[in-house]
């Protein structure tokens, strides 16, 4: 998809906006629908701020719901080739598509331990991490309280969103 300017983003009707931004928050078109109503955006930073404010304003259960929209890292969906295009690319960039059998086993065990404890999958911005950092982050974050981990997970979602928006919207105006 070609990059859009912020002026082009502001001209999108709700259906077009959902089509373009519907997966900025993984599998959560509701977020895009809520963000669309805040147009016009003054720039990419304003768009990202609006997404972050939407996420921050969610009640605890809503934040947990957003986290549940994310797939397990190198999990069942990844193994079956059923991730969204964005998640597939992000997990590949972190090296999660080339884990050794031991690494995959460890990650699977930690993912399961994490989900049992918190009720949602471990979320980390894979594009900003590699497999070793992800494994060590998961090992540490499973020790958090539910409140700490919900906040940490939502902060990671914001990082993912910023990168996904950057893939869609150019920060320079077309001449």
C-alpha positions in Angstrom: 0.0 0.0 0.0 1.3 3.5 -0.8 1.9 5.9 2.0 -0.8 8.4 2.7 -0.3 12.0 3.7 -2.2 13.2 6.8 -4.4 15.3 4.5 -5.3 12.1 2.6 -6.0 10.3 5.9 -8.3 13.2 7.0 -10.3 12.8 3.8 -11.0 9.1 4.3 -14.6 8.2 5.1 -15.2 5.9 8.0 -15.3 2.7 5.9 -12.0 3.7 4.1 -10.4 4.6 7.4 -11.4 1.2 8.9 -10.0 -0.6 5.9 -6.7 1.2 6.2 -6.3 1.5 10.0 -8.5 -1.4 11.2 -5.5 -3.5 12.3 -3.3 -0.8 13.7 -4.5 -2.1 17.0 -4.3 -5.9 16.3 -7.7 -7.3 15.4 -9.5 -4.3 16.9 -11.4 -2.3 14.3 -13.3 -0.6 17.2 -10.1 1.3 18.0 -9.9 2.6 14.4 -13.6 3.5 14.5 -13.2 5.5 17.7 -10.0 7.2 16.4 -11.7 8.2 13.1 -14.2 10.4 14.9 -11.3 12.7 16.1 -10.4 13.9 12.6 -8.9 16.1 11.4 -5.5 15.0 12.6 -2.8 17.8 12.7 -0.1 15.2 11.8 1.2 11.7 12.4 2.0 12.6 16.0 -1.6 13.7 16.6 -2.9 10.5 15.1 -0.6 8.4 17.3 -1.6 10.5 20.4 -5.3 9.9 19.6 -4.7 6.2 19.4 -2.8 6.3 22.7 -5.5 8.3 24.4 -8.1 5.8 23.2 -6.1 3.0 24.7 -5.4 4.8 28.0 -9.1 5.8 28.4 -10.2 2.2 28.3 -11.2 0.6 31.6 -9.1 -2.2 32.9 -11.3 -4.9 31.3 -11.1 -3.0 27.9 -7.3 -2.9 28.1 -7.3 -6.6 28.8 -9.6 -7.1 25.9 -7.2 -5.3 23.6 -4.3 -7.5 24.8 -6.4 -10.6 24.2 -6.7 -9.5 20.5 -3.0 -10.2 20.1 -1.7 -13.7 19.1 0.8 -15.7 21.1 4.3 -15.1 19.9 5.4 -18.0 17.6 2.1 -19.7 18.7 -0.5 -21.9 17.1 -1.6 -19.2 14.7 1.9 -18.4 13.6 2.7 -22.1 13.1 -0.5 -22.4 10.9 0.3 -19.3 8.9 -2.9 -17.6 10.2 -1.5 -14.4 11.7 -2.4 -11.0 10.2 0.0 -9.8 7.6 1.3 -7.2 10.1 2.0 -9.8 12.9 3.6 -12.2 10.4 6.1 -9.5 9.3 6.7 -8.3 12.9 7.3 -11.8 14.3 9.6 -12.6 11.3 11.6 -9.4 12.0 12.2 -10.6 15.6 13.4 -14.0 14.4 10.4 -15.8 15.8 9.9 -17.7 12.6 13.4 -19.4 13.0 13.4 -20.5 16.6 15.2 -23.7 17.5 13.1 -26.5 18.9 14.4 -25.7 22.4 13.6 -22.0 22.0 10.1 -22.8 20.7 9.5 -25.1 23.6 10.6 -22.5 26.1 8.5 -19.8 24.5 5.5 -22.0 24.3 5.8 -22.9 28.0 6.3 -19.3 29.1 3.4 -18.1 26.9 1.2 -20.7 28.5 2.3 -19.8 32.0 1.8 -16.1 31.3 -1.7 -16.6 29.8 -2.8 -18.7 32.8 -1.6 -16.0 35.2 -3.0 -12.9 33.4 -5.7 -14.2 31.1 -4.2 -12.6 28.0 -1.2 -13.3 25.8 2.2 -11.7 26.3 2.5 -8.6 24.1 5.8 -7.0 23.2 6.7 -4.9 20.2 8.5 -7.6 18.2 9.8 -5.1 15.7 11.8 -3.4 18.4 13.1 -6.7 19.9 14.8 -9.9 18.8 14.0 -13.4 20.1 16.5 -13.4 23.0 15.1 -10.1 24.3 11.6 -11.4 23.9 12.4 -14.6 25.8 14.1 -12.7 28.6 11.3 -10.1 28.7 8.7 -12.8 29.0 10.6 -14.5 31.8 10.7 -11.2 33.7 7.2 -9.9 33.0 5.5 -13.1 34.1 6.6 -12.1 37.6 4.5 -8.8 37.5 1.2 -8.2 39.1 -1.9 -8.1 36.8 -2.1 -4.4 37.0 1.6 -3.9 36.2 1.4 -6.3 33.3 -1.8 -4.8 31.8 0.0 -1.4 31.8 3.2 -2.8 30.3 1.2 -4.7 27.7 -0.7 -1.5 26.6 2.5 0.4 26.4 3.8 -2.3 24.0 0.6 -2.0 22.0 1.2 1.7 21.6 4.7 1.0 20.3 3.2 -1.5 17.8 0.6 1.1 16.7 3.2 3.8 16.2 5.2 1.5 13.9 2.1 0.4 12.0 0.9 4.0 11.5 4.4 4.9 10.3 4.0 2.1 7.6 0.8 3.8 6.5 1.2 7.5 6.8 4.1 9.5 5.5 5.3 12.3 7.7 6.0 14.6 4.8 3.3 16.4 2.7 3.2 15.5 -1.0 4.4 18.4 -3.2 
